[in-house]
Amino acid sequence: MEFTIRAATLEDCKDISRMILELAEYEKVSDQVKIAKRDLEQDGFSKNPFFHGIIAEVPEHLKSKEGEKKEIGILIQYSSWINNPIKNNLLWWKGIGKALMSKVSQLGLAAGCTQLNFTVLDWNKSSLDFYLKQGCWDVTSDLGYHCMRCEGDALEHLAQGGL
C-alpha cells in the first residue's frame, strides 16, 4: 500500500479527533475519551504545544471521490482520555503502524531520547506479539513497573501538597 508520513498540521485536527475516537472504540474505552477538534488545535498548535504528531496518509489518486483526506494512521502522545492519562495512539494497517513507530523512533533518537515507552492493553495479544517481535520488552512483567494514575480528588489533593 502506498502512503506517506508527515508532520500533523492544524488542518488535521478534525481527522485526528476522529481517529482517537475510533481507537477508543476499538479498545472498548470510548466512555473514557473526551476530545474536541478545538482542544487539539489549541493544545497541539499553540506557541507551546502539548503534543506533536505524525500522520500516515494515502496519495491523491487513492483518496475518495469526495476528495476527502484518507489519513490512515496517527502517532501522538496526548491526553485525550478523560482525566488525562497519557496515551500513545497507534492505528495499524498494512505496515503503516510499523512505519509510524519507525518515524517516531527516528525523531526521538534525533532529539536525544534513549527509550520509547507506550501502553498496550493486556487483551491485545496481536499488538503485544508485534512489539516483542520488534525487540521491545514488557517492563511490567520484567521489571515489575506499573502504570499509575492519579485523578480527580486525589489529583487535587496531591496538587495542594497533601501527601
DSSP file with accessible surface (Angstrom, degrees, kcal/mol):
  #  RESIDUE AA STRUCTURE BP1 BP2  ACC     N-H-->O    O-->H-N    N-H-->O    O-->H-N    TCO  KAPPA ALPHA  PHI   PSI    X-CA   Y-CA   Z-CA
    1    1 A M              0   0  105      0, 0.0     2,-0.3     0, 0.0     0, 0.0   0.000 360.0 360.0 360.0 136.3    0.0    0.0    0.0
    2    2 A E        +     0   0  109     57,-0.0     2,-0.3     2,-0.0    60,-0.0  -0.651 360.0 142.2 -81.8 136.2    1.2    3.5   -0.9
    3    3 A F        -     0   0   58     -2,-0.3     2,-0.3    55,-0.2    55,-0.2  -0.970  33.6-142.9-163.4 161.2    1.4    6.1    1.9
    4    4 A T  E     -A   57   0A  78     53,-2.5    53,-2.5    -2,-0.3     2,-0.5  -0.922  12.2-138.8-125.1 156.6    3.5    8.9    3.2
    5    5 A I  E     +A   56   0A  47     -2,-0.3     2,-0.3    51,-0.2    51,-0.2  -0.965  32.6 159.6-116.4 131.9    4.3   10.0    6.7
    6    6 A R  E     -A   55   0A  59     49,-2.3    49,-3.1    -2,-0.5     2,-0.1  -0.934  45.1 -81.4-144.7 165.8    4.3   13.7    7.5
    7    7 A A  E     -A   54   0A  70     -2,-0.3    47,-0.3    47,-0.2     2,-0.1  -0.444  52.3-108.9 -68.2 141.7    4.0   16.1   10.5
    8    8 A A        -     0   0   13     45,-2.7     2,-0.3    -2,-0.1    45,-0.2  -0.428  37.7-160.1 -68.6 147.3    0.5   16.7   11.7
    9    9 A T    >   -     0   0   50     -2,-0.1     3,-2.0    -3,-0.1     4,-0.3  -0.794  35.1 -98.2-123.6 170.2   -0.9   20.2   10.9
   10   10 A L  G >  S+     0   0   74      1,-0.3     3,-1.6    -2,-0.3     4,-0.3   0.869 121.7  61.3 -53.9 -38.8   -3.6   22.3   12.3
   11   11 A E  G 3  S+     0   0  135      1,-0.3     3,-0.3     2,-0.1     4,-0.3   0.665  95.7  62.6 -66.6 -14.7   -5.8   21.2    9.4
   12   12 A D  G <> S+     0   0    0     -3,-2.0     4,-2.9     1,-0.2    -1,-0.3   0.541  73.4  97.0 -85.4  -7.7   -5.6   17.6   10.6
   13   13 A C  H <> S+     0   0    0     -3,-1.6     4,-2.6    -4,-0.3     5,-0.2   0.857  80.3  52.1 -57.2 -39.6   -7.3   18.2   13.9
   14   14 A K  H  > S+     0   0  146     -3,-0.3     4,-2.1    -4,-0.3    -1,-0.2   0.944 115.1  41.9 -61.7 -45.2  -10.7   17.0   12.8
   15   15 A D  H  > S+     0   0   31     -4,-0.3     4,-2.7    -3,-0.2    -2,-0.2   0.863 112.1  54.3 -72.4 -34.4   -9.3   13.8   11.5
   16   16 A I  H  X S+     0   0    1     -4,-2.9     4,-2.5     2,-0.2     5,-0.2   0.943 109.0  49.4 -62.1 -45.0   -7.0   13.3   14.5
   17   17 A S  H  X S+     0   0   15     -4,-2.6     4,-2.3    -5,-0.2    -2,-0.2   0.935 111.2  49.6 -58.5 -45.6  -10.0   13.6   16.8
   18   18 A R  H  X S+     0   0   86     -4,-2.1     4,-2.4     1,-0.2    -1,-0.2   0.930 111.7  48.0 -60.3 -44.8  -11.9   11.1   14.7
   19   19 A M  H  X S+     0   0    2     -4,-2.7     4,-2.4     2,-0.2    -1,-0.2   0.876 109.2  52.9 -68.8 -35.2   -9.0    8.6   14.8
   20   20 A I  H  X S+     0   0    0     -4,-2.5     4,-2.5     2,-0.2    -1,-0.2   0.938 111.4  47.1 -62.3 -44.1   -8.6    9.0   18.5
   21   21 A L  H  X S+     0   0   73     -4,-2.3     4,-2.2     1,-0.2    -2,-0.2   0.897 110.9  51.6 -65.6 -38.3  -12.3    8.2   19.0
   22   22 A E  H  X S+     0   0   91     -4,-2.4     4,-2.4     2,-0.2    -1,-0.2   0.905 110.3  49.3 -63.9 -40.7  -12.1    5.2   16.6
   23   23 A L  H  X S+     0   0    9     -4,-2.4     4,-2.6     2,-0.2    -2,-0.2   0.932 109.6  51.2 -63.7 -44.1   -9.1    3.9   18.6
   24   24 A A  H  <>S+     0   0    0     -4,-2.5     5,-2.9     2,-0.2     6,-0.5   0.897 110.0  50.1 -61.4 -38.8  -11.0    4.3   21.9
   25   25 A E  H ><5S+     0   0  140     -4,-2.2     3,-1.4     4,-0.2    -1,-0.2   0.939 110.7  49.3 -64.9 -43.6  -14.0    2.4   20.4
   26   26 A Y  H 3<5S+     0   0  121     -4,-2.4    -2,-0.2     1,-0.3    -1,-0.2   0.904 111.6  48.8 -60.3 -40.7  -11.6   -0.4   19.3
   27   27 A E  T 3<5S-     0   0   19     -4,-2.6    -1,-0.3    -5,-0.2    -2,-0.2   0.405 113.8-120.6 -82.5   3.8  -10.1   -0.5   22.8
   28   28 A K  T < 5S+     0   0  151     -3,-1.4    -3,-0.2    -4,-0.2    -2,-0.1   0.838  87.9 104.1  61.5  36.4  -13.6   -0.6   24.3
   29   29 A V    > < +     0   0   33     -5,-2.9     3,-2.6    -6,-0.2     4,-0.3   0.000  26.7 128.9-132.2  28.7  -13.0    2.6   26.3
   30   30 A S  G >  S+     0   0   71     -6,-0.5     3,-1.2     1,-0.3    -5,-0.1   0.800  71.0  63.0 -61.0 -24.8  -15.0    5.1   24.3
   31   31 A D  G 3  S+     0   0  113      1,-0.2    -1,-0.3    -7,-0.2    -2,-0.1   0.659  99.8  56.3 -71.9 -10.6  -16.7    6.2   27.5
   32   32 A Q  G <  S+     0   0   64     -3,-2.6    50,-5.3    -8,-0.1     2,-0.5   0.413  91.8  86.8 -98.7   0.2  -13.2    7.3   28.8
   33   33 A V  B <   +D   81   0B  14     -3,-1.2     2,-0.4    48,-0.3    48,-0.2  -0.882  42.2 169.8-111.0 130.9  -12.4    9.6   25.9
   34   34 A K        +     0   0  166     46,-1.9     2,-0.4    -2,-0.5    49,-0.1  -0.926  20.1 148.9-135.6 109.0  -13.4   13.3   25.7
   35   35 A I        -     0   0   24     -2,-0.4     2,-0.3   -18,-0.0    45,-0.1  -0.999  21.4-170.9-144.1 142.1  -11.8   15.1   22.8
   36   36 A A    >>  -     0   0   21     -2,-0.4     4,-1.9     1,-0.1     3,-0.6  -0.970  34.5-119.0-131.9 151.4  -12.8   18.0   20.6
   37   37 A K  H 3> S+     0   0  101     -2,-0.3     4,-2.5     1,-0.3     5,-0.2   0.895 115.2  55.1 -53.4 -42.9  -11.2   19.5   17.5
   38   38 A R  H 3> S+     0   0  176      1,-0.2     4,-2.4     2,-0.2    -1,-0.3   0.851 104.1  54.6 -65.4 -32.4  -10.7   22.8   19.3
   39   39 A D  H <> S+     0   0   53     -3,-0.6     4,-3.1     2,-0.2     5,-0.3   0.932 110.3  46.2 -63.5 -45.2   -8.8   21.1   22.1
   40   40 A L  H  X S+     0   0    0     -4,-1.9     4,-2.4     2,-0.2     5,-0.4   0.907 111.6  51.7 -63.7 -41.8   -6.4   19.6   19.6
   41   41 A E  H  X S+     0   0   59     -4,-2.5     4,-1.4    -5,-0.2    -2,-0.2   0.936 117.1  38.8 -60.0 -46.1   -6.0   22.9   17.8
   42   42 A Q  H  X S+     0   0  133     -4,-2.4     4,-0.6     1,-0.2    -2,-0.2   0.930 121.2  42.5 -70.9 -45.8   -5.1   24.7   21.0
   43   43 A D  H  < S+     0   0   30     -4,-3.1     7,-3.8    -5,-0.2     8,-0.9   0.753 123.6  34.2 -78.4 -23.6   -3.0   22.0   22.6
   44   44 A G  H  < S+     0   0    6     -4,-2.4    -1,-0.2    -5,-0.3    -3,-0.2   0.647 124.7  34.4-105.3 -15.5   -1.1   21.0   19.5
   45   45 A F  H  < S+     0   0   71     -4,-1.4    -2,-0.1    -5,-0.4    -3,-0.1   0.091  88.3 104.5-134.0  25.6   -0.6   24.1   17.5
   46   46 A S  S  < S-     0   0   57     -4,-0.6    -3,-0.0     1,-0.0    -4,-0.0  -0.291  91.1 -83.1 -91.3-174.8   -0.2   27.0   20.0
   47   47 A K  S    S+     0   0  192      1,-0.3    -1,-0.0    -2,-0.1    -3,-0.0   0.883 128.4  27.5 -59.4 -41.5    3.1   28.7   21.0
   48   48 A N  S    S-     0   0  127      0, 0.0    -1,-0.3     0, 0.0    -3,-0.1  -0.724  91.3-157.5-121.7  82.3    4.0   25.9   23.5
   49   49 A P        -     0   0   44      0, 0.0    -5,-0.2     0, 0.0    -6,-0.1  -0.215  17.9-147.9 -67.3 148.0    2.3   22.8   22.2
   50   50 A F  S    S+     0   0  155     -7,-3.8     2,-0.3     1,-0.1    -6,-0.2   0.592  81.3  18.7 -83.1 -18.6    1.5   19.9   24.5
   51   51 A F        -     0   0    6     -8,-0.9     2,-0.3   -11,-0.1    -1,-0.1  -0.985  55.9-154.1-148.8 160.9    2.0   17.4   21.7
   52   52 A H        -     0   0  151     -2,-0.3    25,-0.7    25,-0.2     2,-0.3  -0.962  24.5-169.4-128.0 148.6    3.5   16.8   18.3
   53   53 A G  E     - B   0  76A  12     -2,-0.3   -45,-2.7   -45,-0.2     2,-0.4  -0.933  17.0-146.5-139.3 160.1    2.0   14.2   15.9
   54   54 A I  E     -AB   7  75A  11     21,-1.6    21,-1.7    -2,-0.3     2,-0.4  -0.950  15.8-151.8-124.0 151.0    2.8   12.4   12.7
   55   55 A I  E     -AB   6  74A   1    -49,-3.1   -49,-2.3    -2,-0.4     2,-0.5  -0.964   7.3-149.9-123.9 136.4    0.2   11.3   10.1
   56   56 A A  E     +AB   5  73A   0     17,-2.5    16,-2.6    -2,-0.4    17,-1.1  -0.918  30.5 174.3-101.1 132.8    0.2    8.4    7.6
   57   57 A E  E     -AB   4  71A  23    -53,-2.5   -53,-2.5    -2,-0.5    14,-0.2  -0.994  30.3-120.4-144.2 144.3   -1.8    9.3    4.6
   58   58 A V        -     0   0    7     12,-1.4    12,-0.3    -2,-0.3   -55,-0.2  -0.471  42.5 -97.7 -79.8 155.5   -2.6    7.8    1.2
   59   59 A P    >   -     0   0   32      0, 0.0     3,-1.9     0, 0.0     4,-0.4  -0.208  39.0 -95.5 -71.4 167.6   -1.7    9.7   -2.0
   60   60 A E  G >  S+     0   0  143      1,-0.3     3,-1.8     2,-0.2     7,-0.1   0.855 120.5  57.9 -49.1 -47.3   -4.1   11.9   -4.0
   61   61 A H  G 3  S+     0   0  125      1,-0.3    -1,-0.3     0, 0.0    -3,-0.0   0.665 107.6  48.6 -67.8 -11.4   -5.0    9.2   -6.5
   62   62 A L  G <  S+     0   0   78     -3,-1.9    -1,-0.3     2,-0.0    -2,-0.2   0.398  87.8 109.1-105.0   1.5   -6.2    6.9   -3.7
   63   63 A K  S <  S-     0   0   35     -3,-1.8     6,-0.1    -4,-0.4    -3,-0.0  -0.328  80.2 -85.1 -74.6 162.5   -8.3    9.4   -1.9
   64   64 A S    >   -     0   0   23      4,-0.8     3,-2.0     1,-0.1    -1,-0.1  -0.111  36.9-107.2 -64.4 162.9  -12.1    9.2   -2.0
   65   65 A K  T 3  S+     0   0  210      1,-0.3    -1,-0.1     2,-0.1    -2,-0.1   0.805 120.5  61.9 -60.4 -30.3  -14.2   10.5   -4.8
   66   66 A E  T 3  S-     0   0  149      1,-0.1    -1,-0.3     2,-0.1    -2,-0.1   0.535 113.9-120.0 -75.0  -5.4  -15.4   13.3   -2.5
   67   67 A G    <   +     0   0   54     -3,-2.0    -2,-0.1     1,-0.2     3,-0.1   0.538  60.4 151.1  81.8   5.8  -11.7   14.4   -2.3
   68   68 A E        -     0   0  106      1,-0.1    -4,-0.8     2,-0.0    -1,-0.2  -0.351  52.7 -98.5 -73.0 153.1  -11.6   13.9    1.5
   69   69 A K        -     0   0   71     -6,-0.1     2,-0.3     1,-0.1    -1,-0.1  -0.334  23.3-146.8 -64.9 152.1   -8.3   13.0    3.0
   70   70 A K        +     0   0   80    -12,-0.3   -12,-1.4    -3,-0.1     2,-0.3  -0.592  22.4 177.5-120.1  65.9   -7.6    9.4    3.8
   71   71 A E  E     -B   57   0A   8     -2,-0.3   -14,-0.2   -14,-0.2     3,-0.1  -0.567   2.7-179.2 -65.5 134.0   -5.5    9.6    6.9
   72   72 A I  E     +     0   0A  24    -16,-2.6     2,-0.3     1,-0.3   -15,-0.2   0.397  56.2  13.2-122.2   2.8   -4.9    6.0    7.8
   73   73 A G  E     -B   56   0A   0    -17,-1.1   -17,-2.5    23,-0.1     2,-0.3  -0.940  52.9-166.8-173.4 150.6   -2.8    6.3   10.9
   74   74 A I  E     -B   55   0A   1     -2,-0.3    17,-0.6   -19,-0.2     2,-0.4  -0.970   5.4-164.6-137.8 154.7   -1.6    8.6   13.6
   75   75 A L  E     +BC  54  90A  13    -21,-1.7   -21,-1.6    -2,-0.3     2,-0.3  -0.921  31.1 141.3-140.0 112.1    1.0    8.6   16.3
   76   76 A I  E     -BC  53  89A   4     13,-0.5    13,-1.6    -2,-0.4     2,-0.6  -0.978  45.4-136.0-142.9 156.7    0.8   11.1   19.0
   77   77 A Q  E     + C   0  88A 107    -25,-0.7     2,-0.3    -2,-0.3   -25,-0.2  -0.978  51.1 138.2-112.4 116.0    1.3   11.4   22.7
   78   78 A Y  E     - C   0  87A  11      9,-1.4     2,-1.5    -2,-0.6     9,-0.9  -0.993  59.8-113.7-160.2 146.9   -1.6   13.3   24.1
   79   79 A S        +     0   0   33     -2,-0.3     7,-0.2     1,-0.2     5,-0.1  -0.632  58.0 136.9 -87.1  82.7   -4.1   13.4   26.9
   80   80 A S        +     0   0    1     -2,-1.5   -46,-1.9     5,-0.3     2,-0.2   0.586  44.3  92.8-102.5 -13.9   -7.3   12.7   25.1
   81   81 A W  B >  S-D   33   0B  12      4,-0.6     3,-2.0    -3,-0.3   -48,-0.3  -0.558  95.1 -90.2 -78.2 145.7   -8.7   10.2   27.7
   82   82 A I  T 3  S+     0   0   57    -50,-5.3    -1,-0.1     1,-0.3    -2,-0.1  -0.249 117.1  23.6 -54.2 139.3  -10.9   11.6   30.4
   83   83 A N  T 3  S-     0   0   75      1,-0.2    -1,-0.3    -4,-0.1    67,-0.1   0.617 121.8 -94.7  70.3  14.5   -8.8   12.7   33.4
   84   84 A N    <   +     0   0  108     -3,-2.0    -1,-0.2     1,-0.2     2,-0.2   0.713  56.8 171.3  60.9  40.7   -5.8   13.0   31.1
   85   85 A P        -     0   0   22      0, 0.0    -4,-0.6     0, 0.0     2,-0.4  -0.563  42.3-111.6 -71.3 145.6   -3.8    9.8   31.2
   86   86 A I        +     0   0   87     -2,-0.2     2,-0.4    -7,-0.2    -7,-0.2  -0.641  43.3 179.7 -78.4 135.1   -1.1   10.0   28.6
   87   87 A K  E     -C   78   0A  25     -9,-0.9    -9,-1.4    -2,-0.4     2,-0.6  -0.999  27.6-138.4-139.4 133.2   -1.7    7.5   25.8
   88   88 A N  E     -C   77   0A  26     -2,-0.4     2,-0.7   -11,-0.2   -11,-0.2  -0.853  25.0-148.4 -90.2 123.8    0.2    6.8   22.6
   89   89 A N  E     +C   76   0A   1    -13,-1.6   -13,-0.5    -2,-0.6     2,-0.4  -0.840  21.7 174.0-101.4 116.2   -2.4    6.3   19.8
   90   90 A L  E     -C   75   0A  17     -2,-0.7     2,-0.5   -15,-0.1   -15,-0.1  -0.974  15.4-168.5-124.4 131.9   -1.4    3.9   17.1
   91   91 A L        -     0   0   32    -17,-0.6     2,-0.4    -2,-0.4   -19,-0.0  -0.986  16.0-155.7-117.0 128.1   -3.6    2.7   14.2
   92   92 A W        +     0   0   84     -2,-0.5     2,-0.2     4,-0.1   -19,-0.0  -0.873  25.6 148.9-111.5 133.7   -2.2   -0.3   12.3
   93   93 A W  S >  S-     0   0  122     -2,-0.4     3,-1.7     0, 0.0    -2,-0.1  -0.793  71.7 -25.0-163.6 115.6   -2.9   -1.2    8.8
   94   94 A K  T 3  S-     0   0  148      1,-0.3    -2,-0.0    -2,-0.2     0, 0.0   0.870 126.1 -42.0  50.8  50.3   -0.7   -3.0    6.2
   95   95 A G  T 3> S+     0   0   50      1,-0.0     4,-1.9     3,-0.0    -1,-0.3   0.437 110.8 114.6  85.0  -2.7    2.7   -1.9    7.7
   96   96 A I  H <> S+     0   0    0     -3,-1.7     4,-2.8     2,-0.2     5,-0.2   0.914  73.8  53.1 -69.7 -40.8    1.7    1.6    8.5
   97   97 A G  H  > S+     0   0    0      1,-0.2     4,-2.7     2,-0.2     5,-0.2   0.921 109.1  49.3 -59.9 -42.3    1.9    1.2   12.2
   98   98 A K  H  > S+     0   0  110      1,-0.2     4,-2.5     2,-0.2    -1,-0.2   0.916 111.2  49.9 -64.3 -39.9    5.4   -0.1   11.9
   99   99 A A  H  X S+     0   0   28     -4,-1.9     4,-2.5     2,-0.2    -2,-0.2   0.906 111.5  48.5 -65.4 -40.0    6.3    2.9    9.7
  100  100 A L  H  X S+     0   0    0     -4,-2.8     4,-2.6     2,-0.2     5,-0.2   0.927 112.0  48.8 -64.7 -42.7    4.8    5.3   12.2
  101  101 A M  H  X S+     0   0   18     -4,-2.7     4,-2.0    -5,-0.2    -2,-0.2   0.900 111.2  50.8 -64.5 -38.3    6.7    3.7   15.0
  102  102 A S  H  X S+     0   0   58     -4,-2.5     4,-2.4    -5,-0.2    -2,-0.2   0.932 110.5  49.2 -63.2 -44.2    9.9    3.8   13.0
  103  103 A K  H  X S+     0   0   75     -4,-2.5     4,-2.6     2,-0.2    -2,-0.2   0.923 111.1  47.8 -64.1 -45.2    9.4    7.5   12.2
  104  104 A V  H  X S+     0   0   42     -4,-2.6     4,-2.6     1,-0.2    -1,-0.2   0.885 110.6  53.6 -67.0 -30.8    8.8    8.4   15.9
  105  105 A S  H  X S+     0   0   47     -4,-2.0     4,-2.8    -5,-0.2    -2,-0.2   0.922 109.0  48.8 -65.9 -42.0   11.8    6.4   16.9
  106  106 A Q  H  X S+     0   0  105     -4,-2.4     4,-2.4     2,-0.2    -2,-0.2   0.935 112.9  47.3 -60.3 -46.9   13.9    8.4   14.4
  107  107 A L  H  X S+     0   0   84     -4,-2.6     4,-1.4     2,-0.2    -2,-0.2   0.903 112.9  49.5 -62.4 -41.7   12.5   11.7   15.7
  108  108 A G  H  <>S+     0   0   18     -4,-2.6     5,-3.0     2,-0.2     3,-0.3   0.936 111.1  47.6 -63.8 -46.8   13.2   10.6   19.3
  109  109 A L  H ><5S+     0   0  125     -4,-2.8     3,-1.6     1,-0.2    -2,-0.2   0.916 110.0  53.3 -61.6 -40.9   16.8    9.5   18.6
  110  110 A A  H 3<5S+     0   0   92     -4,-2.4    -1,-0.2     1,-0.3    -2,-0.2   0.817 108.9  50.5 -63.2 -28.7   17.4   12.8   16.8
  111  111 A A  T 3<5S-     0   0   81     -4,-1.4    -1,-0.3    -3,-0.3    -2,-0.2   0.389 125.5-101.8 -90.1   2.6   16.1   14.7   19.9
  112  112 A G  T < 5 +     0   0   59     -3,-1.6    -3,-0.2    -4,-0.3    -2,-0.1   0.571  68.9 152.1  91.3   9.9   18.4   12.7   22.2
  113  113 A C      < -     0   0   66     -5,-3.0    -1,-0.3    -6,-0.2     3,-0.1  -0.421  29.4-166.3 -72.7 150.0   15.8   10.3   23.6
  114  114 A T        +     0   0  129      1,-0.2     2,-0.3    -2,-0.1    -1,-0.1   0.432  65.9  27.3-116.4  -3.3   17.1    6.9   24.7
  115  115 A Q        -     0   0  135     -7,-0.1     2,-0.5     2,-0.0    -1,-0.2  -0.991  58.9-141.1-156.0 157.0   13.8    4.9   25.0
  116  116 A L        -     0   0   73     -2,-0.3     2,-0.4    -3,-0.1   -11,-0.0  -0.992  23.2-171.8-120.7 119.5   10.3    4.7   23.7
  117  117 A N        +     0   0   97     -2,-0.5     2,-0.3     2,-0.0    -2,-0.0  -0.925  14.6 151.6-114.0 142.4    7.5    3.9   26.2
  118  118 A F        -     0   0   52     -2,-0.4     2,-0.3   -31,-0.0   -31,-0.1  -0.957  36.4-110.9-158.5 168.4    3.9    3.2   25.4
  119  119 A T        -     0   0   55     -2,-0.3     2,-0.4   -31,-0.1   -31,-0.1  -0.827  21.6-171.5-110.7 150.8    1.0    1.3   26.7
  120  120 A V        -     0   0   42     -2,-0.3     2,-0.1     8,-0.0    -2,-0.0  -0.997  30.2-113.5-138.8 133.6   -0.7   -1.8   25.4
  121  121 A L    >   -     0   0   39     -2,-0.4     3,-1.6     1,-0.1     7,-0.2  -0.418  25.4-125.6 -65.4 142.1   -4.0   -3.4   26.6
  122  122 A D  T 3  S+     0   0  141      1,-0.3    -1,-0.1    -2,-0.1     6,-0.0   0.792 108.8  53.3 -63.9 -25.0   -3.4   -6.8   28.2
  123  123 A W  T 3  S+     0   0  105      1,-0.2     2,-1.9     2,-0.1    -1,-0.3   0.611  83.6  92.3 -85.2  -7.4   -6.0   -8.4   25.9
  124  124 A N    <>  +     0   0   11     -3,-1.6     4,-2.4     1,-0.2     3,-0.3  -0.451  46.9 161.7 -89.8  70.0   -4.4   -7.1   22.7
  125  125 A K  H  >  +     0   0  132     -2,-1.9     4,-3.1     1,-0.2     5,-0.3   0.867  68.3  57.3 -61.2 -37.7   -2.2  -10.2   22.1
  126  126 A S  H  > S+     0   0   82     -3,-0.2     4,-2.1     1,-0.2    -1,-0.2   0.916 110.6  44.2 -64.1 -38.7   -1.5   -9.4   18.5
  127  127 A S  H  > S+     0   0   15     -3,-0.3     4,-2.8     2,-0.2     5,-0.2   0.926 113.0  50.9 -69.6 -43.8   -0.1   -6.0   19.4
  128  128 A L  H  X S+     0   0   51     -4,-2.4     4,-2.4     1,-0.2    -2,-0.2   0.940 112.1  47.4 -57.2 -46.2    1.9   -7.4   22.3
  129  129 A D  H  X S+     0   0   76     -4,-3.1     4,-2.3     1,-0.2    -1,-0.2   0.906 111.2  51.8 -61.7 -41.5    3.4  -10.1   20.0
  130  130 A F  H  X S+     0   0   55     -4,-2.1     4,-1.4    -5,-0.3    -2,-0.2   0.944 110.8  46.8 -60.2 -49.3    4.2   -7.5   17.3
  131  131 A Y  H  <>S+     0   0   16     -4,-2.8     5,-2.2     1,-0.2     4,-0.3   0.908 111.6  50.8 -62.5 -41.8    6.0   -5.2   19.8
  132  132 A L  H ><5S+     0   0   96     -4,-2.4     3,-1.6     1,-0.2    -1,-0.2   0.910 107.3  54.3 -61.4 -40.6    8.0   -8.2   21.2
  133  133 A K  H 3<5S+     0   0  177     -4,-2.3    -1,-0.2     1,-0.3    -2,-0.2   0.812 103.5  56.9 -63.2 -28.3    9.0   -9.2   17.7
  134  134 A Q  T 3<5S-     0   0   71     -4,-1.4    -1,-0.3    -3,-0.3    -2,-0.2   0.498 127.6 -98.2 -80.8  -4.6   10.3   -5.6   17.1
  135  135 A G  T < 5S+     0   0   63     -3,-1.6    -3,-0.2     1,-0.3    -2,-0.1   0.457  80.3 136.0 100.5   1.1   12.7   -6.0   20.1
  136  136 A C      < -     0   0   40     -5,-2.2     2,-0.3    -6,-0.2    -1,-0.3  -0.366  39.3-150.5 -72.5 162.2   10.5   -4.2   22.7
  137  137 A W        -     0   0  139     -3,-0.1     2,-0.9    -2,-0.1     3,-0.1  -0.962  18.9-111.1-137.7 156.3   10.1   -5.7   26.1
  138  138 A D     >  -     0   0   66     -2,-0.3     4,-2.5     1,-0.2     5,-0.3  -0.740  24.4-173.3 -89.8 101.9    7.4   -5.7   28.7
  139  139 A V  H  >>S+     0   0   46     -2,-0.9     4,-2.2     1,-0.2     6,-1.4   0.777  81.8  63.4 -68.3 -23.7    8.6   -3.7   31.7
  140  140 A T  H  >5S+     0   0   70      4,-0.2     4,-0.7     3,-0.2    -1,-0.2   0.959 114.1  30.3 -64.2 -49.1    5.6   -4.7   33.7
  141  141 A S  H  45S+     0   0   82      2,-0.1    -2,-0.2     1,-0.1    -1,-0.2   0.876 128.3  40.9 -78.6 -34.9    6.4   -8.4   33.7
  142  142 A D  H  <5S+     0   0  102     -4,-2.5    -3,-0.2     1,-0.1    -2,-0.2   0.865 132.9  17.2 -83.6 -37.9   10.2   -8.0   33.6
  143  143 A L  H  <5S-     0   0   98     -4,-2.2    -3,-0.2    -5,-0.3    -2,-0.1   0.519  96.6-120.8-111.5 -11.5   10.8   -5.1   36.0
  144  144 A G     << +     0   0   45     -5,-0.9    -4,-0.2    -4,-0.7     2,-0.1   0.636  56.0 154.9  80.2  12.5    7.5   -5.0   37.9
  145  145 A Y        -     0   0  147     -6,-1.4     2,-0.4     1,-0.0    -1,-0.2  -0.461  26.0-158.7 -70.4 147.2    6.7   -1.4   36.9
  146  146 A H        -     0   0  138     -2,-0.1     2,-0.7    -7,-0.0    -1,-0.0  -0.970  21.6-119.6-124.4 144.7    3.0   -0.5   36.9
  147  147 A C        -     0   0  112     -2,-0.4     2,-0.3     2,-0.0   -28,-0.0  -0.742  39.4-161.7 -81.3 116.1    1.4    2.4   35.1
  148  148 A M        -     0   0  160     -2,-0.7     2,-0.4     2,-0.0     0, 0.0  -0.737   9.0-162.1-104.2 153.5   -0.1    4.5   37.8
  149  149 A R        -     0   0  132     -2,-0.3     2,-0.4   -64,-0.1    -2,-0.0  -0.998   8.7-169.6-137.1 137.7   -2.8    7.2   37.6
  150  150 A C        +     0   0   53     -2,-0.4     2,-0.3   -67,-0.1    -2,-0.0  -0.996  27.8 151.4-123.5 125.7   -3.8   10.0   39.9
  151  151 A E    >>  +     0   0   72     -2,-0.4     3,-1.1     4,-0.0     4,-0.7  -0.918  39.2   4.7-147.6 169.8   -7.0   11.8   39.0
  152  152 A G  H 3> S-     0   0   41     -2,-0.3     4,-2.3     1,-0.3     3,-0.2  -0.196 124.5  -2.6  58.8-134.9  -10.0   13.7   40.4
  153  153 A D  H 3> S+     0   0  146      1,-0.2     4,-2.8     2,-0.2    -1,-0.3   0.859 134.7  56.1 -59.7 -37.8  -10.0   14.5   44.1
  154  154 A A  H <> S+     0   0   56     -3,-1.1     4,-2.5     2,-0.2    -1,-0.2   0.910 108.2  48.0 -63.6 -39.5   -6.7   12.6   44.6
  155  155 A L  H  X S+     0   0   81     -4,-0.7     4,-2.7    -3,-0.2    -2,-0.2   0.923 112.1  49.2 -66.1 -43.4   -5.0   14.8   42.0
  156  156 A E  H  X S+     0   0  114     -4,-2.3     4,-1.5     2,-0.2    -2,-0.2   0.928 111.8  49.5 -60.0 -44.3   -6.4   17.9   43.6
  157  157 A H  H  <>S+     0   0  108     -4,-2.8     5,-2.1     1,-0.2     3,-0.2   0.925 112.3  47.4 -61.9 -43.7   -5.2   16.7   47.0
  158  158 A L  H ><5S+     0   0   83     -4,-2.5     3,-1.8     1,-0.2    -1,-0.2   0.908 108.5  54.8 -64.9 -41.6   -1.7   16.0   45.6
  159  159 A A  H 3<5S+     0   0   82     -4,-2.7    -1,-0.2     1,-0.3    -2,-0.2   0.806 103.6  56.7 -63.2 -27.5   -1.5   19.4   43.8
  160  160 A Q  T 3<5S-     0   0  150     -4,-1.5    -1,-0.3    -3,-0.2    -2,-0.2   0.312 123.8-103.4 -88.1   8.6   -2.2   21.1   47.2
  161  161 A G  T < 5S+     0   0   57     -3,-1.8     2,-1.4     1,-0.2    -3,-0.2   0.523  73.9 143.8  86.3   6.2    0.7   19.4   48.8
  162  162 A G      <       0   0   23     -5,-2.1    -1,-0.2    -6,-0.2    -2,-0.1  -0.625 360.0 360.0 -84.8  91.5   -1.3   16.9   50.7
  163  163 A L              0   0  182     -2,-1.4    -5,-0.0    -3,-0.1    -1,-0.0  -0.655 360.0 360.0 -95.5 360.0    0.9   13.7   50.6
